[in-house]
Amino acid sequence: MDDSFIATLKLISGEEILAKVSLETENNTEFFLVDDPIVIAESTQIDHEKGVIISGLIPKKWMLYSSDGLTIINKSHVISISELDRFGAEFYTKALIAARISSP
């Protein structure tokens, strides 16, 4: 993963994952090698006493029971990919720590 970068990938399944990504080719087949993929869920709660909505982001490992951080995703399964800016990369780094702690 020499040319890796932190990105968000939108998959044909509708999932959006954040990960360290590199584009690889083997036997004329292109695929993404993703390292430490996570997903972010949004949680919202209504505080009726205060009359406000409280929302938060919950990071989770994409593959909860995987013992290896590397995953291969066929390029044809990716709708869109975008490199994260500095703020996004910092968020990913912190969210990855939280996802590792909260995963089985």
Backbone bond lengths (Angstrom), bond angles and torsions (degrees), N, CA, C in turn:
res aa  C-N    CA-C-N  psi(-1)  N-CA   C-N-CA  omega(-1)  CA-C   N-CA-C  phi
1 M - - - 1.454 - - 1.524 109.87 -
2 D 1.306 116.47 53.47 1.454 120.77 -179.28 1.521 112.69 -68.27
3 D 1.337 117.58 -39.91 1.453 121.81 -178.05 1.521 110.99 -99.23
4 S 1.309 117.70 38.66 1.455 120.52 -175.81 1.532 111.35 -81.72
5 F 1.310 114.15 156.28 1.455 122.01 177.21 1.522 107.95 -149.84
6 I 1.313 116.77 160.58 1.459 120.89 179.61 1.522 107.45 -89.94
7 A 1.343 114.92 127.18 1.460 119.29 -172.81 1.517 111.68 -142.82
8 T 1.310 113.95 167.48 1.451 122.25 168.84 1.521 107.25 -110.32
9 L 1.317 116.20 133.64 1.465 122.06 179.61 1.521 108.92 -119.16
10 K 1.317 116.77 130.79 1.461 122.12 173.67 1.518 106.53 -102.42
11 L 1.340 116.43 119.72 1.452 121.89 -175.82 1.524 111.37 -96.01
12 I 1.326 116.97 160.89 1.462 120.81 179.83 1.526 111.82 -63.87
13 S 1.321 117.24 -18.76 1.469 121.81 177.05 1.529 111.68 -75.21
14 G 1.336 116.96 -11.74 1.455 121.55 -176.79 1.516 113.04 98.83
15 E 1.329 116.83 -12.33 1.459 120.58 -179.97 1.527 110.19 -71.02
16 E 1.311 115.28 148.38 1.458 121.25 172.47 1.520 106.66 -122.41
17 I 1.318 116.17 124.73 1.460 120.10 -178.53 1.519 109.88 -122.52
18 L 1.311 115.09 151.63 1.462 122.93 173.25 1.517 106.78 -110.53
19 A 1.335 116.74 137.52 1.460 119.46 -177.91 1.511 110.51 -167.81
20 K 1.337 115.01 166.73 1.460 121.33 166.34 1.520 105.81 -82.02
21 V 1.316 117.38 127.29 1.461 121.81 -169.35 1.524 110.98 -129.36
22 S 1.338 115.40 144.78 1.464 120.79 167.72 1.522 107.67 -141.45
23 L 1.315 115.76 145.16 1.459 121.44 177.68 1.518 107.73 -90.33
24 E 1.317 116.32 126.70 1.463 122.31 -177.33 1.527 109.31 -123.45
25 T 1.325 115.99 157.74 1.461 121.87 175.63 1.517 108.64 -133.95
26 E 1.336 114.80 133.24 1.460 120.68 176.27 1.522 107.74 -147.09
27 N 1.321 116.67 129.49 1.467 122.13 -178.22 1.532 111.81 53.37
28 N 1.327 115.79 44.13 1.470 123.60 -179.98 1.528 113.40 61.11
29 T 1.317 117.71 20.74 1.461 122.00 177.09 1.522 108.63 -115.69
30 E 1.337 116.00 126.20 1.458 120.45 178.56 1.532 109.22 -94.13
31 F 1.319 114.52 138.72 1.459 120.95 177.96 1.514 108.81 -149.63
32 F 1.321 114.87 160.58 1.454 120.56 175.73 1.515 108.50 -98.69
33 L 1.314 116.08 130.19 1.449 122.29 172.05 1.523 105.47 -96.56
34 V 1.318 116.27 113.78 1.461 120.40 -177.22 1.522 109.77 -110.16
35 D 1.306 114.76 136.61 1.459 121.72 -178.12 1.524 108.38 -116.27
36 D 1.320 116.60 129.80 1.463 123.86 178.86 1.526 113.26 53.65
37 P 1.341 118.06 56.64 1.456 119.64 178.86 1.532 111.90 -73.04
38 I 1.334 115.37 138.43 1.459 121.32 176.97 1.530 109.31 -131.92
39 V 1.318 114.95 158.94 1.457 122.18 172.22 1.521 107.48 -119.87
40 I 1.321 115.32 153.40 1.458 120.91 -179.77 1.525 108.15 -119.13
41 A 1.321 116.70 122.01 1.465 121.85 175.65 1.527 108.20 -103.47
42 E 1.310 115.11 147.32 1.465 119.64 177.26 1.519 108.93 -104.39
43 S 1.309 115.49 134.70 1.460 121.60 178.86 1.521 108.34 -117.78
44 T 1.323 116.32 133.29 1.463 119.82 176.25 1.515 109.67 -128.21
45 Q 1.317 115.55 142.60 1.457 122.89 177.45 1.522 108.12 -135.67
46 I 1.310 115.17 147.12 1.457 119.63 177.60 1.528 108.17 -102.83
47 D 1.321 115.92 125.18 1.463 121.70 173.79 1.523 106.16 -96.11
48 H 1.326 116.00 99.34 1.460 121.18 -175.32 1.527 112.11 -66.13
49 E 1.327 117.27 -33.04 1.468 120.10 -179.64 1.521 111.77 -65.53
50 K 1.335 116.31 -42.62 1.464 120.62 -178.43 1.522 111.91 -90.83
51 G 1.327 116.85 -15.30 1.461 120.38 -179.93 1.521 113.15 71.24
52 V 1.333 116.54 36.04 1.466 120.37 -179.24 1.530 109.89 -130.88
53 I 1.311 114.22 160.33 1.454 121.18 173.95 1.520 107.43 -105.58
54 I 1.320 116.00 129.10 1.458 121.77 179.17 1.521 107.45 -106.72
55 S 1.333 115.80 125.73 1.467 118.45 178.60 1.522 109.64 -123.50
56 G 1.322 114.20 152.83 1.455 120.03 179.22 1.513 110.70 -149.38
57 L 1.305 116.27 162.27 1.456 122.42 179.06 1.522 109.43 -107.27
58 I 1.335 115.93 134.28 1.461 121.01 -177.10 1.528 108.63 -120.35
59 P 1.337 117.71 108.79 1.471 119.91 178.20 1.524 111.65 -83.10
60 K 1.337 115.64 140.42 1.463 121.67 176.39 1.522 108.74 -139.40
61 K 1.329 115.11 151.00 1.462 118.46 171.91 1.519 108.08 -61.83
62 W 1.338 116.98 142.37 1.459 120.59 -179.45 1.521 110.68 -66.63
63 M 1.319 116.57 -44.92 1.464 121.73 177.37 1.528 106.45 -111.08
64 L 1.320 115.83 96.32 1.463 121.99 -169.42 1.519 114.98 -56.19
65 Y 1.323 118.07 -36.84 1.457 120.16 -171.81 1.520 113.56 -107.62
66 S 1.302 117.05 12.17 1.459 120.87 179.33 1.528 109.87 -73.02
67 S 1.317 115.62 137.03 1.465 119.48 178.34 1.525 111.37 -91.34
68 D 1.330 116.87 -8.75 1.458 121.78 -178.39 1.526 108.47 -117.98
69 G 1.303 117.36 139.34 1.457 121.21 -179.88 1.516 113.88 -79.38
70 L 1.340 118.09 -14.12 1.464 120.87 -177.97 1.524 111.26 -92.03
71 T 1.332 114.93 136.94 1.454 121.92 178.44 1.517 108.59 -138.61
72 I 1.324 116.29 145.73 1.461 121.65 177.08 1.525 108.02 -104.21
73 I 1.345 115.88 130.53 1.455 121.52 175.88 1.518 107.34 -123.21
74 N 1.326 116.24 122.53 1.455 121.42 178.97 1.527 109.16 -61.30
75 K 1.314 116.59 136.74 1.465 121.03 -177.14 1.529 111.64 -58.17
76 S 1.326 117.37 -31.63 1.464 120.46 -179.14 1.531 112.84 -70.03
77 H 1.329 117.90 -11.56 1.465 121.67 178.57 1.525 112.65 -93.50
78 V 1.330 116.39 1.81 1.459 121.16 -178.61 1.528 109.48 -107.69
79 I 1.330 116.13 123.21 1.466 121.07 177.17 1.520 109.80 -80.90
80 S 1.325 115.54 -44.03 1.465 120.33 -174.89 1.521 109.31 -150.45
81 I 1.322 114.69 149.68 1.463 120.78 175.41 1.519 107.58 -141.04
82 S 1.318 115.89 140.47 1.458 120.33 -179.50 1.524 109.38 -145.25
83 E 1.307 115.33 133.17 1.462 119.95 176.99 1.521 108.96 -70.76
84 L 1.334 116.36 138.40 1.459 121.03 179.01 1.516 110.60 -78.59
85 D 1.320 116.06 146.85 1.458 120.17 174.51 1.531 108.99 -76.23
86 R 1.298 117.35 -177.22 1.463 121.39 -176.42 1.529 111.16 -60.32
87 F 1.329 117.49 -43.47 1.456 121.44 178.45 1.531 110.37 -61.24
88 G 1.317 116.95 -45.67 1.462 121.43 179.54 1.513 112.16 -63.29
89 A 1.335 116.73 -40.60 1.467 120.95 178.92 1.530 111.31 -64.74
90 E 1.330 116.74 -39.39 1.464 120.47 177.36 1.531 110.49 -66.70
91 F 1.335 116.77 -40.92 1.461 120.88 176.64 1.526 110.22 -60.50
92 Y 1.341 117.25 -45.55 1.460 121.68 179.71 1.529 110.42 -58.51
93 T 1.314 117.58 -45.66 1.465 121.85 -178.01 1.533 110.77 -59.87
94 K 1.326 116.99 -44.40 1.467 120.61 179.26 1.527 111.40 -70.80
95 A 1.329 116.22 -40.67 1.465 120.35 -179.71 1.525 111.41 -66.62
96 L 1.322 117.22 -33.19 1.461 121.34 178.05 1.528 110.80 -61.91
97 I 1.309 116.80 -41.06 1.467 121.05 178.07 1.524 110.04 -61.94
98 A 1.330 116.47 -46.84 1.468 121.01 179.36 1.527 111.01 -63.68
99 A 1.330 117.71 -39.50 1.466 121.37 -179.83 1.521 110.91 -65.33
100 R 1.315 117.12 -40.19 1.469 120.47 178.55 1.526 111.44 -64.42
101 I 1.318 116.31 -40.36 1.467 120.81 -178.83 1.526 111.12 -67.15
102 S 1.326 116.94 -38.99 1.474 120.37 -173.68 1.525 113.25 -88.21
103 S 1.312 118.32 -6.65 1.467 120.90 -177.88 1.517 111.32 -86.21
104 P 1.343 115.11 152.86 1.468 119.01 179.67 1.518 112.08 -65.52
